Amino acid sequence: MNREELKRLWFSLPRTKPVKEIKAIVVEKLDGHMYDLIFQAVCDEMNNHPAFDSSLYLTEAGLELFEDEWFEFYHENHGRIMHKLMSKITN
């Protein structure tokens, strides 16, 4: 297929809205959800690694103290990962 045939094919494709408008719709729809999507993806990926599996560390002794420390450990690392990802996106 030559350039002219590709051009004709491209412009003959049905479009309900102009591409510019569609891009704006997609951005608007995802804008408020990007952080949530990345947040969940980080959680999902962290769950694939034993270092972030609290059940491997649990003991009956000092469970309440452990839960507080674990919460801090997990969320501190989650926050660091989020920060690195968000920095890569904005650069």
N, C-alpha and C positions, 0 to 999 in steps of 0.2 A: 504494500500500500504506500503510495507516495504522499507527500506533504499535503497536497491539495485534497486528496481523498480523505485523509485523516481530519483535515480542517472541516470539510463538508460533513463528515460523520459526527464530529464533535458538536458542531452547531445545529445539527439536525436532531440531537438528543432532546427529548422532552424535558422541560424544566417548568416547575410550577411557580418558582420565584427566582429572581436574579441571584447569582452566586453570592454577591456582596451581602444581600439580605439574609441568605441562608447562613453565612458565616456569622453574622451578627446574632442570629437566633441561637446558634450553637454556643457561642461565647456566653451569651446571656443565660442560657440554660445551665451551663456547667460552672459558671463563675462562682456561684455560691456553694458549689459542691466540691470544688477542687481540693480544698483543705481536708474535707471529710473523706474523700476518696483516697488521698495520700495517707491520711491518718490510719484508715482501716487497712490499707496495703502494708503499712509498717507493722501494725499489730499482727496481721496474718503471717508476714515473713518472720517476725520475731518468734512466733509460735512454732516455726519449723526448726528452731535451734534449742537444744537441751539447756543451754545456759539460762534461758528465760522460762523454763518450765518449773514453776514453784513446787510442784509435787515431788520433784527430785530432792528438794531441800527440807521438806516438812518433817518436823518431829513434834511429838506431843509436848515436850518440855519447852516452855517459853513461846507457845504458839502465838499469843497475842503480840508479843514483842516482834516475833518473826514477821507476822503479817504487816505490821507497820513498816519495818525495814524493807520487806520485799516490795511493798507498794512504792516506797521511795526509790529503791533500786531500779525497778522496772520502768517507772515513769521518767526517771532522770535519763535513763538510756534511750527511752522512746523519744524524749524531747531532743536529745542530741542528734539522733538519727533524723528526726523531722527537720531540725535546723539545717543539717547538711543537705538534705534533699531540697528544701525550700531555697537554700542559697544557690544550688545548682540551677534551679528553675529560673531564678531571677537574674542570673548572670548570663 
